[in-house]
Amino acid sequence: MGLVPNIAPEEQRAKYEPFARYLQDRLGVKVELFVATNYAGTVRALEAGQLDRETGEREYLSQIVTKPDSGVTKLEDLAGKDFAFGDPSSTSGSLYPRTMLVDAKFNCSATTLESCPPLKRVLYTGGHDAAAQAVAKGQVAAAGIEARILHRLQKEGKVPNDLKVLSERKVMGYPWVSPTSLDQGFRQRVAEAFQDIQDPALLDLLRAKSYVPVTADDYKEVDELARKLGLLSTG
């Protein structure tokens, strides 16, 4: 089972061990966790047949945050300042923050991801935790991050509680997906295992209230925005 590294890979793997045990007990098969060093690595492993399932949730918030004393009160104030994204392939840490910047008339390049004038400099930190810490340490003026991860980092005392939200968008989360080569009957059993989760502790671990079926049509906006902003091949 593959997990996208929206936090440090080692931490992500340890965090999901209880879920792996749940699936193992429910399905009667050994479940191994795989966390790549970046989002693309997880997708490549799925395409290569090294994974049977990849992780995600249905909906969440993507936010752009700054320090309360940064002097930034709106996105336009970021002109001439440094900005941090997470992984380039992250929906909430890259795609939607770029969309919010473009909507605020920033000229983010579709061919050179590090170019988004009038931002002075664009950094890709590789994960939400590193992006939030870059803001907290004053290394950048603002960053894109998933709201739930920010709240967890604040609860754990890893970043200040007073980071200010400049803009946010509700987005469709990345779903649990499997290759079409996986036996359809087994895929259905896995889907039912997700939908049957009722343990509050397990749902809290997964940052979910429940799981429901989704289709590719639910992700049309994500697909269109990613292609427009150069984050997904048009081929």
N, C-alpha and C positions, 0 to 999 in steps of 0.2 A: 504494500500500500504506500503510495507516494504522497508526500506532504510538501506543499510549496513553503519555502523558508521565509515566511513573513516576519520571523524573529530569528535569532541566531540558530543555525541548524541543530547544534547539540541540545539546546534548550527546547527546540521544537520537538525533537525526537523523544526526549524524556517526558515532555508534557503529554504526549499522546499515547504513552504506554498503557494507561488504563483503558483507553478506547480500543487499542489493539487486542487487549485481553478479552474485552467484551465480544468483539467480532470473532475471535478465535473460539470462545466458548459457544457462541450462538451458531457458528457455521461448521464447527467441528474440523477446522483446517488450521494449519499454522499460519499466523499473520506476522509478516516482517515489515517493519517501518523503513522507508527510504526517504531521506531528506537530501536533496541536491544542494549545491552551494548557491544556486540561483534559480529563479523561476523557470528559465528556459531548460535547465538541466532536468527538471521534473517532467516537462513536456516531452523532451527527447527520450527519456527513459520509458514513458508511456508508449510513444510511437514505436520504440524498438522492441516492445513486448516484454520489457523488464518489470513492468508494473501491471497490476490487475485493477487498480482503482486509484483515482487522484482526488484530492481534497477540496472542499469548498463549503460555503454557506449561501443562503438565498439572497438576503439583502442586508446592507449596512451603510454607514456613512463614511464618505471620504471628506477629509477636512484639510484646510490650509491653516496652520497655526503659527503664532509668533509669541515672543516674550511680551509681557505687559509694559515693559519700559523700553521697547524697541523704537517707539515713535511711529510705528506703523499702525494705522487705524483702518485702512482699506487696501485692497489689492493694488490699486494704482500707486500707493506709497512705496511699493517694492521696487520701483524703477531705480536703477543704479545700485541695487543691493544683491547680495548672494542668496541663492535659494537651493534647497535640497529636496530631491526626490528619493524614493527608496530604490527598489529594483525597477529597471526600465519596463519590465513586463507586468508589473503590478497594476491592477485595476485602480485600487484606492490610493496607492502610493506614487503613481505616475500618470496613468491615463486621465483620471478625473481631475487631479490637480492641474495638469496641463490644459484640460478643457476649461477649467475655471479661469486660468490665466488668459487663454485665448479669448474667452468671453469678455474679459476685462481689457481687451485690445493689446495684449502682449503678442509679439510676433514669433511664436515658437515654431522653429523649423521642422518640417516633416522629413528632412534628410539628415540633419545634424542635431541630435537630441540635446547636445550641450549648448545649443544656441537658442535663446529665447529673449531677445531684446524687447524692452530696455532693461532686463535683468543684467546685472554686471557679470555674474558667474553662476553656472548651474552645476550642481554636484549630484552624483548618484551614489548613495551610501550603501545600497544593497539590501536594506531592510528598514522596516518601520521603526524599530527600536533605535537604530543608529541615526535615522533622520530626526527623531524627536530629541535625542541627546545632542545633536548638532545645534538645534535651536536653543536648548537649555544652556549649552555652554557658550552661546554667542558666536559660534562658528559660521552661522548663516542667519539671515534675518527672519526667514520663515521656511516651512517645509510642508510637504504633503504627507498625510498619514491616515490610517484607518482609525476611526474614533474609538472602537472597542479596545484596540491595542494601546492607544494613548491612555485610556482610562485604567487599563491594567498596569501599565508602567507607572502611572501616578499612584495607584494603590500600593504598588510595591516600593514606592519611594525612589524610583530610578529617575524620574523627571519631576519638576515642580507641578503643583496642582493648579497654578494660576496661568498656565499658557492660554493665550487668547485665540479664539477661533475667528479668522477673518472671513472665511467662506466655507460652505459645505454643500455636498450633493449626495442625495440618496441614490445608491447604485445597486444593480443586481450583483450578487456575490458570485464567486467562482464555484461551480457545482462539483459534486462528486461525479466523476465520469469514469468510464471503463472502455477498453478497446472492443471493437465489434467482434474480434476473434474470441473473446471470452464466451464460454457456453451461456446461452441465453437463460437457461434454467437457473444456473448459478448466479447470473447477474440479477435475476428476479429475487432470489433468496437474499442477496446482499442488500438490494433496495428495501426489501421488507424488514431487514434487520435495522436499517436506518430509521424507517418510519415507525418502528415499534419501540424506539428508545423512550423510556419514561423516567429513568433514574435522574432526579434533579441534579445530582453531582456530576453525572456524565454529560448532561445537557449544558451545564454551566461550563464544564471543561471545553466543550465544543462551541461555546458562545452561541447556543441555539435554543429556541423554545420548542421546536419540532422540525421534522424534515418532511418535505412534500415533493412530488415529482415535478420536474421542469423539462422544457424542451429547448431546442436551439432557437426557436422563435422568441423565447424570453430574453435572448441576448443580442437581438438585432442592433439595439442602440450601441452596446459595447463594441460590437464588430464594426459598425459604421464609423464610430469615433476613432477607434484604433487605426483603421485604415487611413482615415483623413489626416491623423496626426503622425503618421509614419511609424506607428508602433506595431503594425501587423502588415505582412506582405499582401499585396493585392493580387498575387498570382494564384 
